[in-house]
């Protein structure tokens, strides 16, 4: 009997499953994700499935991890402090492809160097400027290095990386290691995000491996990539950016395995995000333009996924404009009041009771903050330091923590860095009030919604007449925002016939009237013409109403709440390596390799060498990652131009994909 262990670390819950012989779920369990030390939640979930199945740790033949940690970090703007070394570009190039936004105020050095399109040195690397920058910048958790045409010749990226590693000891991400494609600014964005995630993902994987060993599990550990394939834990530590959309990708693989659907939309609601993707022909669609998450377009191959900041723990905002008012959810995640009350009941209930006795609603009612232990806090400003000192190790209401409006910005920066967590009203609290969820402190949720219901809208009336009425408003809003997310995805897939942005089409009055079956002088009907697979622990609570709203069949499979963990187990180890052959002049064919370009007089010889090198790299890497029964697929994209009735070689890109099932540990 082969037993595989799948673990998914989400923003709120850590899930674990045991699958026997790749065919049957024999146990599943959930544990709260413990952000201060993720291994605690991982260990509890694993121990629970071992106990449930009645198996010993040495019976586990493989372990695999999927995680929404990288996705959530980018959506919420979290991660370490990074520095970008930008070689051979102009200062103005920092504004392209959202690079300045990706840096979030972190330092960047633009220096001379880089190469030409054909791989020749444009000008020498400015080593003096680099060394001076390293002397003057401390507290950097990871460096990103991006050089002009590094995919044609990576020499300057590699040289800069060696200098940085020698001087600082910090991890360095080279852009050419993440993509073989041109477009320096976009590669730089990808490298910056990778550098920002390195410390966070390294801690997660390291602690997860430690926990497996503590539990007596010696099986090799895999990690799910953003395209749904598996990679080794060591590869994930070096390239954490490839784990963005890891959790969502695993959920798509899990949905396909659970339901056998050929064509469907998959909607996975977590604590922080709702992720929507298309299964076509039984396989998840891959985004040809690279994964987009947290507002950034990367060069990472991943499932074509629309990630929205909408989940069970999304912050509920009161809409006071207009006569009716209302609520809106997300995109930030906050700790549900019911959850923080279950961890610090005396403090939370005393504050809520005091706020309920007040005659007027306060700006920060039912909102709390706490520091996340174990997260380093280098490079903070004076206001951030003051807030942290005031907060200490306590749970504090925001009304006590914030003394001036200027401190709101400082608190936001601390939350962005993952140093502080804020608590507030969420859909999870609404579900406690409605009796749909009993996981935490329902009494605290009731008090928090009573406080929020007191807030005044444009008419001067209270937002809602009771906590129950407000709870239903919140759940209805979650239904509405989820439906819009699914409609946007469907319209985006059918963009060509319409020529209008998908978000506008989803919200258009004719679409909305069609969904309600409008009957007047016009008869309008609209519906989602594809099944939806609903995933996530709360899918059964929220998604039947979404299916009704969109007039489509909603599939809620058994084990929908642990689909991510299932997808972590049933994938294949897959690695791709790409390279380019160019023709700098007639009769010359240049192969662009890691150790520099090589020239040939025949295109066939150039292509043959590149394919051989890439095959060795891909096959070697996937074997080292723990694959067996390896299959290799080679794709040649040769571009030619017709000049004077002749086909002339312009450029070729070769991609080699090696894949195999993970090698399982024997007893």
Beta strands, then each sheet from edge to edge (+ up, - down):
strand 1: 3-9
strand 2: 13-20
strand 3: 24-32
strand 4: 60-67
strand 5: 82-87
strand 6: 108-111
strand 7: 142-147
strand 8: 171-174
strand 9: 221-224
strand 10: 230-232
strand 11: 263-269
strand 12: 274-280
strand 13: 283-284
strand 14: 292-293
strand 15: 296-297
strand 16: 305-308
strand 17: 314-319
strand 18: 326-333
strand 19: 335-336
strand 20: 368-371
strand 21: 395-397
strand 22: 420-424
strand 23: 532-535
strand 24: 554-555
strand 25: 573-585
strand 26: 588-593
strand 27: 596-600
strand 28: 627-643
strand 29: 646-662
sheet 1: 3+ 2- 1+ 4+ 9+ 10-
sheet 2: 6+ 5+ 7+ 8+
sheet 3: 13+ 12- 11+ 23+ 24+
sheet 4: 13+ 12- 16+
sheet 5: 14+ 15-
sheet 6: 17+ 18-
sheet 7: 19+ 22+ 20- 21+
sheet 8: 27+ 26- 25+ 29- 28+
end
